Amino acid sequence: MTKVKETSSTDRRWNSSYGTYLSGQAAIDGADATAIEMERRWGAGRLRLLVGVELREKFDRQDFLYRQAIHHGSLEEVQRQAGRMTAAYRGLNLAAETVGAPKLSPVVWEVGLADGTVAAIVRSYEDGVEINRERRMVVYTLEEIGRMLDNYRQVVDTKLVFPGAEVVAIRRQNIEDPLNGVPDGVSLDDTLDDIPAFQ
């Protein structure tokens, strides 16, 4: 009688070996790049609000499936849902363009904060008046940013001492190289037992 090795549920997860992790992360990075592109074009969290309720619901359902695949899915599920997530963003983009929705103004810069709040940075109070009507973000003028920096002199002083220094404490829209987390001397089939599961 032939014994069949039972595969545990963790062995089927997309990130159970270095090889499957790299394959899955490649798909996730593609979907993330599309999300970043759409955010730069339309604003942080704004695109889904520019389309009808029915399409918004379809997008939200796809986003749910994508996140579930990342947290609990196999490599094939992650790849499938990442492709569908990319298509969902492209669909929203096309729908918003078709109805002539206004793209993000070049005098407004938006950034998502760690708590989910969207911050818009504008040159002056007048530039932010229309944005405030949307009630989906907090608006800051350059003068207000200057006042805040006055209260964080360590940041300003550090950048003066180290020209070109960059504040990197908050990482939101960077797609990191997945190989940075892979130690030397492992094969693609080695398991990730020593790395906690991606949540």
N, C-alpha and C positions, 0 to 999 in steps of 0.2 A: 504494500500500500504506500502510495506516495504522499509525503507530508507537504502540505501547502503552508508556506509561511504567511501568517496573518499580518496584514499591514495595519498598524495603529492609525488612529485618526490624525495624529501629528505627522506621520510619515507622508500623508496625502496632502498636507498643507503646502502651499506654493513656496514657502520659505523654509522648508525642512532640510534642504541641502544648499551648498553654495551655488551649485549649478542652477537649481530651480529658483533660488533667490535672485540671481542675476537675470534670468529670463523674465521673471515676474516684475522685477524692478524696472526693466527696460520698457515693459508695457505701461507700467504706472507712470514712469517719467514722460512718456509720450502724451498720456492724458493730462498730466500736470502742465506740460508745455502748452497744450491747447488752452487749458484753463487760464494760465498766465497771459497768454495772447489775448483772450477775450476780456480779461480784467483790465488790461492796458487799453483796449479799444473802447470798452463800454463802462468801466468803473467796477469797483469791488462790490460784488453781490448785486449788481444792478441789472445785468442782462436778463435774468429770469423774470424780473419785474416788468420788462418791456414787452412781453408777449402775453397772449391770452391765457386764461386760467387753465384750459385744457392742456395746452402745450407745456405750461409751467408744471402741471401735475405729472405729466409724462417725464419731464426732465427730473423732477424730484424723486420719482420712483426709480429712475435709472441711477441717480446718485446714490440712493439707498442700496440698490443691488451692487453697485461698484464698491461701496464702503464695506458691505457684508463680505464680498469676495476677498477684499484685502485683509479683513480681520479673521475670516474663517474658511476661505476657499482654497481650492486646488489651483495649481498653475494654470490649467486650462480655463477655469472660471475667472481668474484674475485677467488673463489675456483677453478673454471674450468680453468681460465687463469693461475693461479699460478701452477696448475698441469701440464699444457701444457708448461709453462716456464721451469719447472724442467726437463721435457722430452726433451725440446729443448737444454738445456745445456748438458744433457747426450748424445744426438745425435751428437752435435758438438764434444764432448770429444771422442766418438767412432770413428767418421770420422777422427779426427786428429791422433788418435792412429793407425788407419788402414793405413794411408799414412806414418806413421813413423815420424810425425812432432816432432821436438825436444822440450822436456819439458823445463821448466824454470831451468836454471842452479842453483845448490845449492850455488854457490858463488855470486849470484845476488839476491838482495831482491828488490821487487817492491812494490810501494805504490801509490795509486791514490790520487791526491791532489784535493782540493775543486773546482778548476776551470776546472777539467777534465784532466789535465796534468798527465802523469804517470812519477814518479820519480823512477829511478833504483839506488840502492846503491851497490857499488862494493868495493873490497878491494883496488885495485890499478888502475891506468890509463890503464894498459895493459888489465885488466879484462873487461874494458868497451869499448874497441875498436870495437869489433864485434857487441856489442849492439847498438852502435851509428850508425851503418850501417842501422839498421831497421828504424831509423828516426821516431819512434813513442813515444819516451820518452826522458827525460832529465836524463843524467847520472851524478851521484855524487860519488866521491871516499870518503873513510873514512877520508882522510886528509882534503878534502874540508868540510865535515861535521864538523870536528874538528874546522876549521876556522870559520864556521858559528856559532858554539856554543860559540866560544870566543867572538863573537859580541852579544850574548844573555846570558850574565853572570847571569841574574836573574834566568833563568831556571837552569843553572848549580849550582848556589848558593843554590837555593831552594832544589834541589835534594841532595846537600851535607848536608844541615841542616836536611832534612827529608829523611833519607835513605829509599829506597823502594818507594818513591813518584813517581807518574806516571803523565806524561803530558796527559791531557784528553780534551784539548780545541777542538780538531778536532776528531769527531767521524765518522768513515766511515764504518768499517766492523763489528761493534758490533750489535748483534741482542738483543734488549732490551726486558725485560719482559713486556708484554702488560699490566699486572696488576698494574704496577707502576703508570699508569695514571688514574686508576679507584679509586675514593674516597670511603671511608668507608660509609656504610649505604645505598648503592644503590642496586637495583635488576637488573637482566640481561635484563629486559624489559624497564627500565628507558631510556628515550631519552638523547641524548648528546647535548641538546639545549645550554648548557653553555660551550661547547667545540667547537671551530671553526672546520669546515669541514676539513678533511685531504686533502691536496693539493699535 
